Structures are given as C-alpha cells and as structure tokens.
C-alpha cells in the first residue's frame, strides 16, 4: 500500500519544492538489491575500519572538519548524541528558543536545566532573526554556570547567525557551542552561501544531507574539529543510533559525497537558477520573494539564498498560497506558517521547476485583490519557567481544555506544525500570549500538536 502510494505520487507530475534535496531526479539504482546488514567486508558503522571509515574520512574532507560521523537516523540522532557528549546530568544550558524539538528532547533525556534565548523578530517579515553574539554574551554573563550553547543556523527560513562571533563569546566564557545546521549542508560548496558552522568555530554541528543535497531521507552528518569531543560523540552515537544501520542510506551518503566531489559546475548552475528566479520575482506586485530586502534587515546576519520565502502580505495566508499551488499548479511547497510559505530548493532543482513556480506565482499575484491586515505569529516574551523539562514530566498531571489553562503549568510540549518548534515546553506557565498566538496559528491553517495528541485538551501539572 505505502509503496504503491509513493509510486503514484512519484508518477503524478507534482513538482517537489520540498525535501529531500535529491528531488527524485537521480537514478541511483538503490533500494532492495543492496539492502544488507554488517556482513563480512562491509564494515561496522559503530567501529568503522574499512569502507565506512573511508566514507567518513571523505565526508570530513569535503565538509572541512577533522571528524565526520555518518548518520542514518537523521540530524535528530546527531543532536541527541552531541548534547549528551557535551554536558553532564543537571548542567545549565542556553538554548535558542527557535531550536527544533529534538534539542528539547535532548535536554529532557539528559536532565538538563535550560535557559532560553529568544531571537528578535525581523521587522516586516514575522520570522526569527539571527542569534547575536551580544545576546549570547549577556546570557553567559548573567549565568556563568552555563556549559553549552545550542543555536539553529540556518533557520527553516534560511536566516544565519554570526557563528564566528558566537563561538568567540562561548570560548571566552568557557561554554561549548553546538549548531543545528541541518538546513545548511550545501554551504561549503559555493561561496554564494554562508560559511559552515565548524569552519566558523562551532565545537560541533549537524547537517542533514537529505534536506538540500542529493541524498535519501534520514541521511546526515555530525561534524567536529575537536579530537576529544569526537570520542564522546562516537560513544553516544552507539547509544542513540540504530545498531542495524541501513546500508541503503549509507550508500546514499556515499553517492552524495561522490556527487559533491565533482559538483562545482552543478552549484554554479544552481546559483544562476536562483539568481534568475529572484530577478523574475521582482516583478510581483503583491506577493514578495525578496532575498535582498530580508538580507538587509538589521537583525539578519546572513541568509541562505536557497530558501524561497514567499510572503503573502495580507492577500492570503501562507496556507492558502500553499494549497493553491498544490491544487491548481501541481507544485508542492515545504511548509506554510502564518503569512508566508516556504519553497525549499536544492542543487537538483531544474530550470523547468523554477519556471513553473515563477509562472504560478505571477498568475496568483495577478489575481490578488484587496489585502487584509496581517497579524504576525510572534512570541514577544518567554513563558515563565517553574520546573525543568525532566522535573515537569515526573509530576502527575491532568487533562484540561487549553482555553481554561491560563496560569497553569504545562506538562507537555505544545508546538505548531510545521515547523515543529515548541511554543511552550513542559514546566512552563501557560499565559495569555500563548493562548492568543495559538488561536492565530490555528486560524492560519497550522496544526497545533501536543504529546498527547488531544489538542485543545492538554496535560497540566496538578
């Protein structure tokens, strides 16, 4: 059933402006005939000495790091292993609030005490800006016990932080820096993209090959230049990553690395396609796909031009735009959130794909009528924390309607999907701002998810 469904979608003619980055273009000859286990001659991912050791050595060289660990459980397993390797039980950590759920799960599993850093909202765009070195220093100065800083760079929308500056601040205060760089695996392969995190001094970073490169879903790399940390990462990967790694996925990593070895022309062509697309998008009268305007904003340090954020400016919601592109133009985007929708591109996108998208946007743009006032989905302040995540989950709870939960302490995560970033975590007080923003999210077509999957009922402590 699933296989037939996947084949039907593959043959439908829908153009994939979403992950994975291979865009179903490469003819790889993968799955069943090469699906094996750790038989003689094929090495062991958790103690590599042969072909898998060479694969990881090749990856490290291509990505400019001393060590690279191949991941077949996605960036999630790299995040879990890295946070565990870089902390001890009960450590104080600083987390950018727009980090992925996997970071919060690492905090939970490792019983850490998290402080949060809320990135500024980019004026006029309603998305999170960069994490500044100054904000990190302010937090570290206020709490010298913080041992680890975790930030996401690039964000889902492509906003990049000053990793050089943040890493220098972390070193000054004796904290480690881990960067969730899942959406930036393509950075090292063209000077039109920002520099990669490990190149800029991060102690470790994770990159998802499958998001923006020709590799299968769940393939990623964990990178570090620290020899001692590499030993800890290896140990924790043996805990968190499957003991029966998929050789189909490992082969996909290998094919991706082979592609990257000879990819200069392909990336030049990719950047040319992006440049032509942005030039064509300048003609839009109502919708906006403005890389230059966003990059020029004060709290945006750098930007990944491969993320196409299509802002609707009140003429429709991002969800309405996404639905229209799907139903009327057979174009599937990555996500919609509030007033914008996101088209993810990769080196495997085609001229035809970009042309289909800009033609569709121009047609939709021409049909736009009167704009409505827009309400950005932003969280101007952090909720009050009463317990650590682990402490909250150890408390007894009861289910109540979220509309009656103001002032109560949440016992579960509440997050909008996409993008899956928590808007409240266990142990935090539910306030009026959260309630109003969750209503706006629902009205914009975003799904509100909780651990118990019973929203609007949620579990509170009590």
Buried (B, 14 or more C-beta within 10 A) or exposed (E): EEEEEEEEEEEEEBBBBBBBBBBEBBEBEBEEEEEEEBEEEBBEBBEBEEEBBEBBEBBBEBBBBBBBBBBBBBBBBBBBBBBBBBBEEEBBBBBBBBBBBBBBBBBBBBBBBBBBBBBBBBEBBBBBBBBBBEBBBEBBEEBEEBBBBBBBBBBBBBBBBBBBBBBBBBEEBEBBBBBBBBBBBBBBBBEBBBBBBBBBBBBBBBBBBBBBBBBBBBBBBBBBBBEEBBEBBBEBBEEBBEEEBBBBBBBBBBBBBEBBEEBEEBBEBBBEBBEBBBEBBEEBEBBBBBBEEBBEBEBBBBBBBBBBBBBBBBBBBBBBBBBBBEEEBEBBBBBBBBBBBBBBBBBBBEEEBBBBBBEBBBEBBEEBEEEEEBBBBBBEEBBEBBBBBBBBBEBEBEEBEBEEBEEBBBBBBBBBBBBBBBBBBBBBBBBEBBBEBBEBBBEBBBEBBBBBEEBBEBBBBE
